[in-house]
């Protein structure tokens, strides 16, 4: 397993939640960290909270020019983690879906990831890695979430396709179950319990537990094109 000490790690979506936890863990492992997000105040606050060795820059993954400029300024780096994503719009029964509003979510989670991978390749080390973020609804669909299921599947497909196309750069994805991010905590205890009560590990995962999967994929130099599940055993029930 490769060490992170002396490497440079970029986390897009690193202002909060799992992305912030990944940034903090990489920093603790000795890496230099650059966090990116579309909201300048949140990025500034995240960089200050992370402390020495961390910097932040705004990037709008829906705008290819913004993505290109972000990587031009970031320069040479070793590992890229993409956790950016919009919430909302895609949930609901099929006959009530707002298709146009749902497209925005794909602009971030799928097309945003594709833009980031495209422009990252000009600066990433040949022994580097890219890790995308998907979700368990790709494998365990539920009523009222067909577009979320589709979105999660496109992320995993993109990771596998990029692994072939960008080799020897390694590309993988982390498939998250219910992780106790700020957005999930806002759902309330009853809603959270409805998702976790039947899990083999009957609770939500912490953002720090989720971050461990991303660190593994940065360090695991013979792993590419894989989907690592962090779901409390949700894929088993």
ZADO-1210 file (C-alpha; in nm, 4 decimals, padded with zeros to 6 digits):
<atoms>
<atom x="00.0000" y="00.0000" z="00.0000" code="UNK" pos="1"/>
<atom x="00.1342" y="00.3412" z="-00.0973" code="UNK" pos="2"/>
<atom x="00.1605" y="00.6132" z="00.1647" code="UNK" pos="3"/>
<atom x="-00.0117" y="00.9490" z="00.1265" code="UNK" pos="4"/>
<atom x="00.2703" y="01.1440" z="00.2873" code="UNK" pos="5"/>
<atom x="00.4157" y="01.3881" z="00.0354" code="UNK" pos="6"/>
<atom x="00.1277" y="01.3499" z="-00.2108" code="UNK" pos="7"/>
<atom x="-00.1246" y="01.6084" z="-00.3241" code="UNK" pos="8"/>
<atom x="-00.4942" y="01.5207" z="-00.2955" code="UNK" pos="9"/>
<atom x="-00.7808" y="01.7151" z="-00.4529" code="UNK" pos="10"/>
<atom x="-01.1302" y="01.6702" z="-00.3083" code="UNK" pos="11"/>
<atom x="-01.4111" y="01.8241" z="-00.5125" code="UNK" pos="12"/>
<atom x="-01.7115" y="01.8423" z="-00.2844" code="UNK" pos="13"/>
<atom x="-01.4791" y="01.8744" z="00.0129" code="UNK" pos="14"/>
<atom x="-01.6527" y="02.1572" z="00.1955" code="UNK" pos="15"/>
<atom x="-01.8741" y="01.9289" z="00.4033" code="UNK" pos="16"/>
<atom x="-01.9891" y="01.5736" z="00.4716" code="UNK" pos="17"/>
<atom x="-01.7960" y="01.2787" z="00.3339" code="UNK" pos="18"/>
<atom x="-01.5756" y="01.5010" z="00.1177" code="UNK" pos="19"/>
<atom x="-01.4601" y="01.7031" z="00.4183" code="UNK" pos="20"/>
<atom x="-01.3907" y="01.3816" z="00.6114" code="UNK" pos="21"/>
<atom x="-01.1797" y="01.2520" z="00.3209" code="UNK" pos="22"/>
<atom x="-00.9859" y="01.5789" z="00.3109" code="UNK" pos="23"/>
<atom x="-00.9231" y="01.5670" z="00.6871" code="UNK" pos="24"/>
<atom x="-00.8093" y="01.2032" z="00.6752" code="UNK" pos="25"/>
<atom x="-00.5766" y="01.2646" z="00.3797" code="UNK" pos="26"/>
<atom x="-00.4294" y="01.5645" z="00.5601" code="UNK" pos="27"/>
<atom x="-00.3749" y="01.3529" z="00.8715" code="UNK" pos="28"/>
<atom x="-00.1957" y="01.1004" z="00.6491" code="UNK" pos="29"/>
<atom x="00.0578" y="01.3609" z="00.5442" code="UNK" pos="30"/>
<atom x="-00.0913" y="01.4763" z="00.2143" code="UNK" pos="31"/>
<atom x="-00.1301" y="01.8296" z="00.0895" code="UNK" pos="32"/>
<atom x="-00.5013" y="01.8836" z="00.0307" code="UNK" pos="33"/>
<atom x="-00.6966" y="02.1097" z="-00.2044" code="UNK" pos="34"/>
<atom x="-01.0717" y="02.1246" z="-00.1487" code="UNK" pos="35"/>
<atom x="-01.3076" y="02.2476" z="-00.4175" code="UNK" pos="36"/>
<atom x="-01.6728" y="02.3493" z="-00.4097" code="UNK" pos="37"/>
<atom x="-01.9005" y="02.5956" z="-00.5853" code="UNK" pos="38"/>
<atom x="-01.9650" y="02.8081" z="-00.2757" code="UNK" pos="39"/>
<atom x="-01.6777" y="03.0377" z="-00.1776" code="UNK" pos="40"/>
<atom x="-01.7785" y="03.0960" z="00.1887" code="UNK" pos="41"/>
<atom x="-01.8090" y="02.7225" z="00.2553" code="UNK" pos="42"/>
<atom x="-01.4740" y="02.6514" z="00.0901" code="UNK" pos="43"/>
<atom x="-01.3019" y="02.9211" z="00.2937" code="UNK" pos="44"/>
<atom x="-01.4549" y="02.7886" z="00.6155" code="UNK" pos="45"/>
<atom x="-01.3558" y="02.4300" z="00.5285" code="UNK" pos="46"/>
<atom x="-00.9941" y="02.5243" z="00.4506" code="UNK" pos="47"/>
<atom x="-00.9657" y="02.7182" z="00.7759" code="UNK" pos="48"/>
<atom x="-01.1109" y="02.4288" z="00.9744" code="UNK" pos="49"/>
<atom x="-00.8743" y="02.1797" z="00.8091" code="UNK" pos="50"/>
<atom x="-00.5790" y="02.4012" z="00.8917" code="UNK" pos="51"/>
<atom x="-00.2168" y="02.3851" z="00.7803" code="UNK" pos="52"/>
<atom x="-00.1610" y="02.1944" z="00.4578" code="UNK" pos="53"/>
<atom x="-00.5092" y="02.2596" z="00.3180" code="UNK" pos="54"/>
<atom x="-00.6228" y="02.5176" z="00.0663" code="UNK" pos="55"/>
<atom x="-00.9582" y="02.5782" z="-00.0991" code="UNK" pos="56"/>
<atom x="-01.0730" y="02.7028" z="-00.4377" code="UNK" pos="57"/>
<atom x="-01.4146" y="02.7487" z="-00.5908" code="UNK" pos="58"/>
<atom x="-01.5125" y="02.5386" z="-00.8900" code="UNK" pos="59"/>
<atom x="-01.8447" y="02.4994" z="-01.0714" code="UNK" pos="60"/>
<atom x="-01.8442" y="02.1469" z="-01.2114" code="UNK" pos="61"/>
<atom x="-02.1359" y="02.2404" z="-01.4393" code="UNK" pos="62"/>
<atom x="-01.9063" y="02.4883" z="-01.6199" code="UNK" pos="63"/>
<atom x="-01.6213" y="02.3324" z="-01.8179" code="UNK" pos="64"/>
<atom x="-01.4264" y="02.6592" z="-01.8206" code="UNK" pos="65"/>
<atom x="-01.4413" y="02.6735" z="-01.4417" code="UNK" pos="66"/>
<atom x="-01.3223" y="02.3131" z="-01.4144" code="UNK" pos="67"/>
<atom x="-01.0310" y="02.3746" z="-01.6533" code="UNK" pos="68"/>
<atom x="-00.9240" y="02.6867" z="-01.4628" code="UNK" pos="69"/>
<atom x="-00.9442" y="02.5038" z="-01.1292" code="UNK" pos="70"/>
<atom x="-00.6990" y="02.2361" z="-01.2418" code="UNK" pos="71"/>
<atom x="-00.4676" y="02.4862" z="-01.4112" code="UNK" pos="72"/>
<atom x="-00.4275" y="02.6649" z="-01.0769" code="UNK" pos="73"/>
<atom x="-00.4069" y="02.3425" z="-00.8734" code="UNK" pos="74"/>
<atom x="-00.1225" y="02.2130" z="-01.0910" code="UNK" pos="75"/>
<atom x="00.0374" y="01.8722" z="-01.0551" code="UNK" pos="76"/>
<atom x="-00.1351" y="01.6344" z="-00.8132" code="UNK" pos="77"/>
<atom x="-00.1616" y="01.2658" z="-00.7242" code="UNK" pos="78"/>
<atom x="-00.5169" y="01.1779" z="-00.6216" code="UNK" pos="79"/>
<atom x="-00.8621" y="01.3133" z="-00.7003" code="UNK" pos="80"/>
<atom x="-01.1801" y="01.2434" z="-00.5036" code="UNK" pos="81"/>
<atom x="-01.5189" y="01.3537" z="-00.6378" code="UNK" pos="82"/>
<atom x="-01.8017" y="01.3695" z="-00.3831" code="UNK" pos="83"/>
<atom x="-01.9958" y="01.6654" z="-00.5268" code="UNK" pos="84"/>
<atom x="-02.3685" y="01.6240" z="-00.5786" code="UNK" pos="85"/>
<atom x="-02.7001" y="01.8041" z="-00.5620" code="UNK" pos="86"/>
<atom x="-02.9840" y="01.6867" z="-00.3390" code="UNK" pos="87"/>
<atom x="-03.3517" y="01.6837" z="-00.4224" code="UNK" pos="88"/>
<atom x="-03.5550" y="01.6941" z="-00.7439" code="UNK" pos="89"/>
<atom x="-03.5006" y="01.3305" z="-00.8418" code="UNK" pos="90"/>
<atom x="-03.7130" y="01.1736" z="-00.5680" code="UNK" pos="91"/>
<atom x="-04.0813" y="01.1052" z="-00.6258" code="UNK" pos="92"/>
<atom x="-04.3215" y="00.8733" z="-00.8105" code="UNK" pos="93"/>
<atom x="-04.2531" y="00.8495" z="-01.1818" code="UNK" pos="94"/>
<atom x="-04.5773" y="01.0179" z="-01.2847" code="UNK" pos="95"/>
<atom x="-04.4876" y="01.3210" z="-01.0692" code="UNK" pos="96"/>
<atom x="-04.1206" y="01.3604" z="-01.1610" code="UNK" pos="97"/>
<atom x="-03.9937" y="01.7037" z="-01.2604" code="UNK" pos="98"/>
<atom x="-03.7645" y="01.5848" z="-01.5388" code="UNK" pos="99"/>
<atom x="-03.6163" y="01.9257" z="-01.6169" code="UNK" pos="100"/>
<atom x="-03.5336" y="01.9942" z="-01.2523" code="UNK" pos="101"/>
<atom x="-03.3812" y="01.6482" z="-01.2198" code="UNK" pos="102"/>
<atom x="-03.1398" y="01.7144" z="-01.5053" code="UNK" pos="103"/>
<atom x="-02.9439" y="01.9513" z="-01.2811" code="UNK" pos="104"/>
<atom x="-02.8518" y="01.6641" z="-01.0516" code="UNK" pos="105"/>
<atom x="-02.7039" y="01.4724" z="-01.3447" code="UNK" pos="106"/>
<atom x="-02.5119" y="01.7860" z="-01.4442" code="UNK" pos="107"/>
<atom x="-02.3209" y="01.7602" z="-01.1169" code="UNK" pos="108"/>
<atom x="-02.3040" y="01.3907" z="-01.0361" code="UNK" pos="109"/>
<atom x="-02.2437" y="01.2530" z="-01.3870" code="UNK" pos="110"/>
<atom x="-02.1463" y="01.5279" z="-01.6307" code="UNK" pos="111"/>
<atom x="-01.9620" y="01.7144" z="-01.3557" code="UNK" pos="112"/>
<atom x="-01.7565" y="01.4038" z="-01.2825" code="UNK" pos="113"/>
<atom x="-01.6858" y="01.3603" z="-01.6542" code="UNK" pos="114"/>
<atom x="-01.5678" y="01.7227" z="-01.6884" code="UNK" pos="115"/>
<atom x="-01.3465" y="01.6845" z="-01.3848" code="UNK" pos="116"/>
<atom x="-01.1887" y="01.3625" z="-01.5143" code="UNK" pos="117"/>
<atom x="-01.1238" y="01.5226" z="-01.8546" code="UNK" pos="118"/>
<atom x="-00.9345" y="01.8208" z="-01.7183" code="UNK" pos="119"/>
<atom x="-00.7675" y="01.6357" z="-01.4314" code="UNK" pos="120"/>
<atom x="-00.5768" y="01.4236" z="-01.6832" code="UNK" pos="121"/>
<atom x="-00.3570" y="01.7168" z="-01.7828" code="UNK" pos="122"/>
<atom x="-00.2118" y="01.7349" z="-01.4321" code="UNK" pos="123"/>
<atom x="-00.2514" y="01.4007" z="-01.2534" code="UNK" pos="124"/>
<atom x="00.0490" y="01.1761" z="-01.1856" code="UNK" pos="125"/>
<atom x="00.0654" y="00.8596" z="-01.3952" code="UNK" pos="126"/>
<atom x="00.0567" y="00.6540" z="-01.0740" code="UNK" pos="127"/>
<atom x="-00.2358" y="00.8579" z="-00.9424" code="UNK" pos="128"/>
<atom x="-00.6006" y="00.7772" z="-00.8816" code="UNK" pos="129"/>
<atom x="-00.9506" y="00.9123" z="-00.9278" code="UNK" pos="130"/>
<atom x="-01.2331" y="00.8051" z="-00.6966" code="UNK" pos="131"/>
<atom x="-01.5968" y="00.8845" z="-00.7762" code="UNK" pos="132"/>
<atom x="-01.9001" y="00.8539" z="-00.5485" code="UNK" pos="133"/>
<atom x="-02.2136" y="00.6496" z="-00.6075" code="UNK" pos="134"/>
<atom x="-02.4926" y="00.5169" z="-00.3883" code="UNK" pos="135"/>
<atom x="-02.6586" y="00.1916" z="-00.2862" code="UNK" pos="136"/>
<atom x="-02.9780" y="00.2737" z="-00.4740" code="UNK" pos="137"/>
<atom x="-02.7870" y="00.1597" z="-00.7825" code="UNK" pos="138"/>
<atom x="-02.8158" y="-00.1938" z="-00.6421" code="UNK" pos="139"/>
<atom x="-03.1168" y="-00.1729" z="-00.4119" code="UNK" pos="140"/>
<atom x="-03.3803" y="00.0360" z="-00.5942" code="UNK" pos="141"/>
<atom x="-03.6715" y="00.1692" z="-00.3923" code="UNK" pos="142"/>
<atom x="-04.0120" y="00.3043" z="-00.4821" code="UNK" pos="143"/>
<atom x="-04.0159" y="00.6740" z="-00.5607" code="UNK" pos="144"/>
<atom x="-03.6515" y="00.6963" z="-00.6675" code="UNK" pos="145"/>
<atom x="-03.6078" y="00.5705" z="-01.0270" code="UNK" pos="146"/>
<atom x="-03.3910" y="00.8610" z="-01.1380" code="UNK" pos="147"/>
<atom x="-03.1710" y="00.8385" z="-00.8287" code="UNK" pos="148"/>
<atom x="-03.1134" y="00.4711" z="-00.9110" code="UNK" pos="149"/>
<atom x="-03.0236" y="00.5627" z="-01.2683" code="UNK" pos="150"/>
<atom x="-02.7894" y="00.8389" z="-01.1531" code="UNK" pos="151"/>
<atom x="-02.6027" y="00.6042" z="-00.9182" code="UNK" pos="152"/>
<atom x="-02.5629" y="00.3489" z="-01.1965" code="UNK" pos="153"/>
<atom x="-02.4171" y="00.6062" z="-01.4356" code="UNK" pos="154"/>
<atom x="-02.1533" y="00.6987" z="-01.1780" code="UNK" pos="155"/>
<atom x="-02.0379" y="00.3389" z="-01.1436" code="UNK" pos="156"/>
<atom x="-02.0388" y="00.2891" z="-01.5194" code="UNK" pos="157"/>
<atom x="-01.8324" y="00.6042" z="-01.5659" code="UNK" pos="158"/>
<atom x="-01.5750" y="00.4836" z="-01.3123" code="UNK" pos="159"/>
<atom x="-01.5335" y="00.1502" z="-01.4898" code="UNK" pos="160"/>
<atom x="-01.5132" y="00.3116" z="-01.8326" code="UNK" pos="161"/>
<atom x="-01.2578" y="00.5665" z="-01.7160" code="UNK" pos="162"/>
<atom x="-01.0488" y="00.2910" z="-01.5571" code="UNK" pos="163"/>
<atom x="-00.9996" y="00.1409" z="-01.9016" code="UNK" pos="164"/>
<atom x="-00.9556" y="00.4677" z="-02.0849" code="UNK" pos="165"/>
<atom x="-00.7242" y="00.6497" z="-01.8426" code="UNK" pos="166"/>
<atom x="-00.4925" y="00.3613" z="-01.7417" code="UNK" pos="167"/>
<atom x="-00.2402" y="00.3541" z="-01.5809" code="UNK" pos="168"/>
<atom x="-00.4243" y="00.6162" z="-01.3727" code="UNK" pos="169"/>
<atom x="-00.6517" y="00.4137" z="-01.1475" code="UNK" pos="170"/>
<atom x="-01.0242" y="00.4956" z="-01.1335" code="UNK" pos="171"/>
<atom x="-01.2702" y="00.3506" z="-00.8827" code="UNK" pos="172"/>
<atom x="-01.5938" y="00.4462" z="-00.7086" code="UNK" pos="173"/>
<atom x="-01.7241" y="00.4269" z="-00.3540" code="UNK" pos="174"/>
<atom x="-02.0852" y="00.3131" z="-00.3267" code="UNK" pos="175"/>
<atom x="-02.2301" y="00.4714" z="-00.0135" code="UNK" pos="176"/>
<atom x="-02.5199" y="00.3522" z="00.1953" code="UNK" pos="177"/>
<atom x="-02.6795" y="00.5782" z="00.4548" code="UNK" pos="178"/>
<atom x="-02.3982" y="00.8007" z="00.5809" code="UNK" pos="179"/>
<atom x="-02.4702" y="01.0482" z="00.8578" code="UNK" pos="180"/>
<atom x="-02.3865" y="01.3659" z="00.6714" code="UNK" pos="181"/>
<atom x="-02.5521" y="01.6978" z="00.7472" code="UNK" pos="182"/>
<atom x="-02.8206" y="01.6308" z="00.4861" code="UNK" pos="183"/>
<atom x="-02.9022" y="01.2855" z="00.6237" code="UNK" pos="184"/>
<atom x="-02.9139" y="01.4073" z="00.9839" code="UNK" pos="185"/>
<atom x="-03.1727" y="01.6637" z="00.8752" code="UNK" pos="186"/>
<atom x="-03.4064" y="01.3765" z="00.7779" code="UNK" pos="187"/>
<atom x="-03.4804" y="01.3090" z="01.1454" code="UNK" pos="188"/>
<atom x="-03.4496" y="00.9979" z="01.3618" code="UNK" pos="189"/>
<atom x="-03.7657" y="00.8252" z="01.2393" code="UNK" pos="190"/>
<atom x="-03.6716" y="00.8447" z="00.8732" code="UNK" pos="191"/>
<atom x="-03.3157" y="00.7353" z="00.9422" code="UNK" pos="192"/>
<atom x="-03.4370" y="00.4385" z="01.1461" code="UNK" pos="193"/>
<atom x="-03.6633" y="00.3248" z="00.8623" code="UNK" pos="194"/>
<atom x="-03.3557" y="00.2880" z="00.6417" code="UNK" pos="195"/>
<atom x="-03.1270" y="00.1244" z="00.8988" code="UNK" pos="196"/>
<atom x="-03.3429" y="-00.0993" z="01.1192" code="UNK" pos="197"/>
<atom x="-03.3013" y="-00.4088" z="00.8986" code="UNK" pos="198"/>
<atom x="-02.9318" y="-00.3663" z="00.8210" code="UNK" pos="199"/>
<atom x="-02.6817" y="-00.6246" z="00.9504" code="UNK" pos="200"/>
<atom x="-02.5157" y="-00.3188" z="01.1104" code="UNK" pos="201"/>
<atom x="-02.8364" y="-00.1373" z="01.2124" code="UNK" pos="202"/>
<atom x="-02.7194" y="00.2241" z="01.2078" code="UNK" pos="203"/>
<atom x="-02.6012" y="00.4899" z="00.9698" code="UNK" pos="204"/>
<atom x="-02.2318" y="00.5102" z="00.8949" code="UNK" pos="205"/>
<atom x="-02.0201" y="00.8032" z="01.0034" code="UNK" pos="206"/>
<atom x="-01.8517" y="01.0272" z="00.7490" code="UNK" pos="207"/>
<atom x="-01.5181" y="00.9167" z="00.8964" code="UNK" pos="208"/>
<atom x="-01.6027" y="00.5516" z="00.8304" code="UNK" pos="209"/>
<atom x="-01.6933" y="00.6372" z="00.4727" code="UNK" pos="210"/>
<atom x="-01.3687" y="00.8308" z="00.4266" code="UNK" pos="211"/>
<atom x="-01.1659" y="00.5174" z="00.4983" code="UNK" pos="212"/>
<atom x="-01.2832" y="00.3638" z="00.1695" code="UNK" pos="213"/>
<atom x="-01.1510" y="00.6594" z="-00.0290" code="UNK" pos="214"/>
<atom x="-00.8161" y="00.6454" z="00.1482" code="UNK" pos="215"/>
<atom x="-00.7929" y="00.2739" z="00.0744" code="UNK" pos="216"/>
<atom x="-00.8518" y="00.3373" z="-00.2954" code="UNK" pos="217"/>
<atom x="-00.5838" y="00.6068" z="-00.3032" code="UNK" pos="218"/>
<atom x="-00.3325" y="00.3738" z="-00.1417" code="UNK" pos="219"/>
<atom x="-00.4247" y="00.0456" z="-00.3123" code="UNK" pos="220"/>
<atom x="-00.1959" y="00.0588" z="-00.6155" code="UNK" pos="221"/>
<atom x="-00.3283" y="-00.2631" z="-00.7752" code="UNK" pos="222"/>
<atom x="-00.6981" y="-00.1754" z="-00.7595" code="UNK" pos="223"/>
<atom x="-00.8812" y="-00.0116" z="-01.0492" code="UNK" pos="224"/>
<atom x="-01.2255" y="-00.0273" z="-01.2050" code="UNK" pos="225"/>
<atom x="-01.3787" y="-00.1403" z="-00.8757" code="UNK" pos="226"/>
<atom x="-01.6834" y="-00.0358" z="-00.6742" code="UNK" pos="227"/>
<atom x="-01.6294" y="-00.0426" z="-00.2971" code="UNK" pos="228"/>
<atom x="-01.9479" y="-00.0613" z="-00.0925" code="UNK" pos="229"/>
<atom x="-01.9758" y="00.1174" z="00.2421" code="UNK" pos="230"/>
<atom x="-02.3317" y="00.0312" z="00.3356" code="UNK" pos="231"/>
<atom x="-02.3541" y="-00.1483" z="00.6717" code="UNK" pos="232"/>
<atom x="-02.4425" y="-00.4654" z="00.4826" code="UNK" pos="233"/>
<atom x="-02.7333" y="-00.3029" z="00.2996" code="UNK" pos="234"/>
<atom x="-02.6612" y="-00.4946" z="-00.0192" code="UNK" pos="235"/>
<atom x="-02.7312" y="-00.8203" z="00.1687" code="UNK" pos="236"/>
<atom x="-03.0908" y="-00.7495" z="00.2729" code="UNK" pos="237"/>
</atoms>
